[in-house]
Amino acid sequence: MAKGDDALARKRGKVRRKRMRSSENAVSTRVAAIIASKRRRKTGKRRGCEGMCFSLPSPEDPFNDRHGKKKKDGASPNPDAAISDDEPPKKKLKPPPKEKAAAAAGGGRGRRKNPVAPELEAGEEKYDRPSKFLVVCLNAIRDAAAAGVDGDLVHEDASWGLEFWKCCSASPPSDVLHAGEGCAPPGLAAWLISAACDIVARKEKLGVVVPCPFLLYIVPSQERALEVRLICKPLKSLGIHSVSLHPGASVEHQISGLKSCEPEFLISTPERLLELVSRKAIDISNVSMMAIDGLKTFMDLNISDKLYSIKGAISSDAQITIFNDTCDQSAVPVVKSLLRGRITKLSVNDCSLNHRSAFIAQHIHFCPSEEKKATQVKEILEHVLDSSASKTAKVLLVAADDHEAQNLASSLKLQTCAVIDDTHRGTFTICSSKGLINVLVKGQDSLAKSDIEEFEIVVVSDLPRSIDDYKEIISGMSRHAVSGEVHVIFSNDDAALADPLADVLSKCGQMVPKFVRKLCG
């Protein structure tokens, strides 16, 4: 029996797809689906809002020149009717078809970029809001984990997730440092993975080449790799493929598996990843995002050097996220070695004070009288300049109110140091042979959150009357730097705050001075 046209067309399509998969210029499954969808849309004339339905001619538009669109007020159905009513209307000429993305001549995944906007070509991709695809990914992860997780952790951590998405979508992206208990909670891991999915989908929609793997998720153990892989598993139906590499499987099995697929996400332990990289089984030089899950565990296992090796193998400027589960100052050098660009500290709303003030060193100085407060501030500023790595230090000086701030600035000018006045902006510069100190003086009544987070060094000349205001300072400062310092001048008038101040220092793992202990009840 002779085969019909439909059967022959299906056979030709099957042969064509097989030839494309086996060629050197093969594209990924997701890109092939986008190209096929575009071809289907271009078949025939139809309305953009009716799916695959085709518009039909009507008495007002017998030649279907408007493709089902309604006539505007005062406009004729046919543009040629205004010239002559006797002449038949002419069909509009179709615009020349757009150039399709052609495969590059080189092997591997290399493909030529589609023409995009100039700002995208320059690498200035900016997104004003998350896409619907990000919500779809979050819902898929939530539905898959609904049976084993109590509560909707994805939506509970929405504020953290949106801030994280802004850091990743910025141009250039900002590295993220999160301090919490243990490894990343399921909700934060879901937001991180979904944000990576959103960026991949946007880039592929614009025709930008997305290297594989796109996300490198470093875990300390095989058990943690399986947990993260379980979070990524529901995304496979959405076109995002992930692979976990750990010591639980043989190296040969994982090498053969990597040859048969191109995963967007790679979840691996440091030892197995470096072994596969040394065997050239996988290339991580073009990784765009890297997450380190549980820095304290890597430090306890003495494998921090392997993290440095992985970062050195990435030649691109990858966005790095570190989930840190300790507030110990010993982790500061490791974090600074991994995060060398602009960073952003993030924490969930219910984090304890010691996590929100991670890596903030608190120094309490005793001042016997108010007259010596300006001298004490001057000594602190000189110490900051001596210990600062750069020749210019930026300091926030917090006084009781604006009036006290002006008096303190005037007293500093009378000290034995050269001061460049800029009082109309509330700032002044102290010059010395060792460098410069740019000081912004603010009263507590006019102090805003945005004023605190940009400073790594804060000097509190007058301790706030409420200890909650002091907590806001140490938890909100140095948001874009790994470490920070806060210097507090404690006087006899602050004796009522000795107990709550000692409690804050103890919770943050800081040393409580002897003079504060004596004043405690």
N, C-alpha and C positions, 0 to 999 in steps of 0.2 A: 504493500500500500504506500502510495506516494505521501511524503511528509508535507504538511502545510507550511505556509509562510511563517507562522508564529514559531513553529518548531525549528525551522531553519534559522530564524533570527536569534532564537535562544542559543542555538549551537554556535553561531558565529560570535555572539557575545561571550560565551564561555571560553572559546579559543582566544579571543582578544584579551580577556582578563587574565588568562593563564600566561599569555605572552608578556603582558605588562608586569606581572609579578616576578617573572623570571629574568626580566631585563635588568640592566645596570641602572636604568633611570627610573626604577620602580618608586612609587610614592607610598606613603603609609595608608592604612585602611581608612583613617579619618579623612585625609585629604582626598582620597579617591571617592569617598561618599559625598563630599562637598562638590567635587567636579561633576559627578553624576547628577546630583540634585540641580546644579546650575544648567546642565544640558536639558533636563526635563522641563525646567521652567521656560527655556528658550524655544521649546517645540510648540509652535502655534502662537496665535494671538489670544490673549486672555486678560482678564482683570487681575491685578495683583492681590485683591482681597478675597478671591473666590477659589483659592487652592488650585486644583487642576481643571476647574470648569472653564469652558470656552464661552465667550460672549457671542451672541447671535445678531444678525442685522435686524433693524427695526424700520418702521415707516419714516421716522425722522432721520435715520442714518442707514439708507439701503445698502451702501457699499461698506459699512462697518469701519469707516475711517476713524471714528472716535473710540473704537474698541469697547463699547458699552458705557463710556463716560458721558455724563449729562452735559447738555449744552449750557454755556454760561449766558447770563442775561445780556441781551443786546448783540450777541454774536450769532452769525449765521451758521447753519449746520456744516456747511462746507466752505472753506476759505476761498475757493474758486467761484462760488456763487455770486460774490460781490462784483466779479468782473463781468460775467455774462450769465444770464439765466438759461440761455439756449445750449451753451456748451456743457457737455457732461463733466461731472466733477472728476478731477484727476486724483489718483492715489498719491499719497505722500511717499517720497523716497525714504527707504530705510536708512538709518545712519549706519556707517561702517561698523562691523562688529568689533568689540574690544579685543585687544590682544590677550590670548590665554597664556597662563603661566607655562612656559616650556621647560622641559627638563634640562638640566645642565649637562654639559658634555662629560664632566668628571664622574667617577664612580661613587658608590655609597649613597648617602641620603642627600647629597648636594642637589639643590634645586634653585632655579632662578626665581627671584622675588617678583611678585606681581607689582605693578605700579601702584604706589600708595601715596599718601599725603607727604609733602616735604618734611613736616615735623616728625613723621614716623621714620622717614629715611635717616633723619639726623639722630635717631635714638631718643626722642623726647615724647615717648608714649605716656599720655596722662589720661586717667580715667576719673570721671567725676563721681561715679557711684558703682557699686557691684552690679554685675550682670545677673540676669535670670538664671543663667547656667550655674552660677555659684550657689544660688538657692536650691536648684535641682540637686546638686551634689550633696549639699548639707542634708536635704530631706532624704536622699537615698541612704546616706550613712546613718541618719537617725532611725529610719524605718528598719534597717538591718540590725541595729543594736537595740531596738525597743524591747526585745524580750529579755536581754541580759543586763540592761542598765536601768537604774532607778532614776526617774526624772528625765526631763528634756535638757541634757547637758549642752546640746548645740545652741539652743536659744538662751540658756542661762548665761553663757559666755559670749553673747552677741556683742557686747560693748568691747571686750578684748579683741574679738575677731575683726570688728570693723576697724579698730586702730591698727591691727596687724595688716589688714588688707591695704590700708592707706600707706603703710611703710613699704610694702612690696610694690605697690603701683606707682610710687613716686618716681621722679626722674631727676637724678639717679636714685635707685632704691636705697632704703635705710636698713642697716643691720638691726637685729632685735635681740635684746637681752631680757630674759624672763627669769625671775627668782621665785621659786615655789617649792612645794614638797615633792621630792622624788622626781621621776620623769614627767613628761608632759601628760596632763590629764586627758581623758578621751575627748572632751569638748574642745580643748585647745588644739589637739592633734587633728581633729576633724576640720577645724577652721583653717589650719595651716595647709592641709592637703587640698581643701576646696579652693582656697585662694590660688594655689598653684594651678589647679584645673582651670580656673577662670582666666588666668594669664595665658595658659596654653591655648585655650579656645579662642581668645581674642587675637592672638598672634596668627594662628592658622586661618582665621577668618579674613585677616588682612593680607594673607599670602606670605607672611614672614616665615622664614625657615626656623623651625623649632628643633634644636638639637636634642638627641636622646642619649642618655637620660637627662631630663629637665630638672628633676628634684632628686637630691641625694640625701637620704634620711639615715644618719649614723646612729646605731643603737649599741648598747654595751653587751648584750647577750642574745642568745638564740630565742629565749622566751619572749623578750621584748620585740624582736623582729617579727615573730608570729602575731603578737598583739597588734602591731602597726599594720601588718599585712592584712589582718582581718578588717581593719578600718577602711583600707583602700579597696577591698574586694568588691563592694557594691558598685564601684565606679567603672568596672570593666564593661558593663552593659552600656555605659555612656561614652565609650571609646578611649578611656584612660587605662592603660595597662601598667601593672606594677609587678615587680619581682623582688623576692627576699633572698638574700645571700647570707648564709650562716654556716657554722661548722657542723650542723646536723646532717648535711648532705655532702657527697663526695665532690671534689673539685672538678673532676671530669664530667660528672652529670651536670653541674652548673655551667660549665663551659659550653657543652652541647646545647643546653637550653638557651643560653644567651645568643648563640648563633642563629637560632630559629625565631627570635623575636627581637623587637626594638622597644623596650619598656620606657614609658615616660617617667615613671617613678622607680627609684632603686632604693631598697631598704637593706642595709648591710651592716655587719660588724666590721670594725677597722681592720682586723687581721685578715679576714677573708677577702675584703675589698682590695687591699694592697697586694695580696697574692694573685688575684685575678688581673689586676692592672700590670703586675710584673710579667705575667704570661701573655699580655696583650689580648686578653679575652674580652676586655671592655675598655672603652675610652671615656674618661671623666673630665677631659680637659675643657669641654664646653658646657659643663654643668652651670645652670643659671641660678639655682637655689640649693642651699645646703642647710640641714637642720642637725644639730647635735643634741641628742636627747639624754639629759642627765650628766652634766659635766662632773659632778662630784664622784660618780661611779667610775668614770674614766681616770680621774686622779687617784682614786683608791687602788685601781688596778695597775697604776704606773704605766699607762699607755697614752699619756698626753703627747708624746713625741710622734705617735702614729697619727694623731689628729693634725699635727703640723705637716706631716708627709702628705696626707690627703689634701690639705689646703694648698700645699705647694704643687701638687699634680694638676690643680685646676688653674688653667691659664686665663680664663675669663674672669671678669669682675663679678663674682657670684654674690648674691644676697645671702647672708648667713644669719641663722637664728639659733640661739643657745638657750636651752632650758637648764637653768642652774638651780640646784637644790641645796645650796649652802650660802651662808653670809660670811664665811671665813675670808679674811683678807688674803690668805694664801692663794686663792683662786684668781686674784686680780691680775698677776702677770700672765697667767694662761689665757684669760679672757682678752687682755690687751694684745697678745700675740695673734689671736684669731680674728679679732675685730679691730681693724685699723682705719676704717672709714667712719662716716657719720653713723651713730647708733641711736636707738630709741629704747628706753627702758619701759617695759610693759608689765602690768600686774593686774590680776583680777580684783574685783571690788571687795571680796571677802578675805583678801590676803592679810596676814598679820603685819604688825608694824615692822618687825625685823626683816620681813621680805620686801616690803615697800621701801625701806631705807637701806637696801643691800649695798655694801661697799661704800657707805658713808661713814667716815671716821669723825667721831664727836670728841671735841676737846673742850674741857671746862676750865676756865681761868678765874682765879679769885681776885677781886679788886676790893681793897679795904674802904675806899671812899669814892664819892662821885667825882671829886676833883682830879683824881688820877686815872679816870676812865679813858680820856683821850690819849694819855701816854700809853696805857695798856693796848689800845687799839693800834697805835703806831708801831709798837713792838710786834704785834701779831702780823701787821702788814709787812714789816721787814722780814719776819720769819717766812711768810708766804713767798716773798720774792726770792729768798735764799733757796728754798726748797722747790721752787717752780722750775720745770724743765725748760720752758720758754722764757724769753727775756721780757715778755709782756704778760701780766696776770690780770684777770678780770674778776673783780670781787664785788659782792653785794653786801652792803653795810645796812643793817636793820636797826633802827632806833625806835624809841617808844612812840613818837609821833613826828609830824613834819617839823614842828618847832624844835624838838630835841635834835632832829637830823641837821637842821641849819646850825645850831649851836656846836654840834660835834664837828661839822665840817669847818667851822670858823676856828675851833680850837686846834684842829690838825694843821691849819695853815700857820699857826704860831709856833709849831714845833720846828726842830732843826732839819727840815727837809723842804725841798723846792716843790711847790704846788702850782699846777696850771689850773686856773679856775674855770669852771664851766657850769656855774650854779644855776643858770636859767634852764638847764636840762636836768638838774639834780645829780650831776656827775662832776668829778674832778680827777685829775691825774697827778700822782705822786712820782716825781723823778728822783732817781738816785744813780749812783755809779754802777749799780748792778742791773738796772733795767727800769721798767715802767710798771706802775700799778694803776689800772683803770678802775675807779671805785664808783659804784652807783649807790647813792644814799636814799633810803626809803624809810618812811614811817610805817609803823604797823597798821595804821588805819588806812593807808593808801597802798598797801602791798597787795598785789594781785598774783594769782597762780602763775600767769605767764611770765611774771618778773622773776620767779624763783627757778623755774625749770631750766633756764638757759645758763645758770651759774653753777660752776664746779666748786667754788669757794664762797661761803657765806659767813659773815661775822655778825653775831647778835650782840649788840652792845647793851641792850636792855631786854632782859628776859620777859617774854609775854606774861601777862597776868593769868592767863589760862594755859595749862600745859597742852591742851588740844591745839592751840595755835603753833606751839613749838613742834608738835607732831606733824602738822601740815608742812612745816618748813623742811624737816628732814626727809619726809616721804615724797615731797614734790621737787626738791632741788636736784641738779645734775641729771636731768632726764636724758640728755644727749651725750653723756660721757660715762665711762665705766665706773670711775671712782669719784669721790668728792670729799670735801672737808667742811665741817661747821665748827666755828669757834664761838663759845658762849662765855660772856663775862658775867660772873656770879658775884653779887655783892651781899652785904648783910640784910639789905631790904628784901632780898629774894628768899629769906629763910623759910617762908611759908610754902615755897615750891620745892623744898629739898626732897621730901618724900616722893612726890610724883616724878621728879626729875631722876632720882635714883632708880625708880621703877622702870622708866623708859630706857635708861642706860643698861640696866640688867637684861631687859627683853631684847635689846639690840646687840647683846654680846659685847658691850663696851665696859671699860673699867670705871668704877665709881670712885671719884677722888675722896681722900680722907676728910677734907673739910665739909664735903656734902654729907658724908656718913655721920659726922658729929652732930649736924643739925637735924638729922632725921629723928623722929619721935620714937 
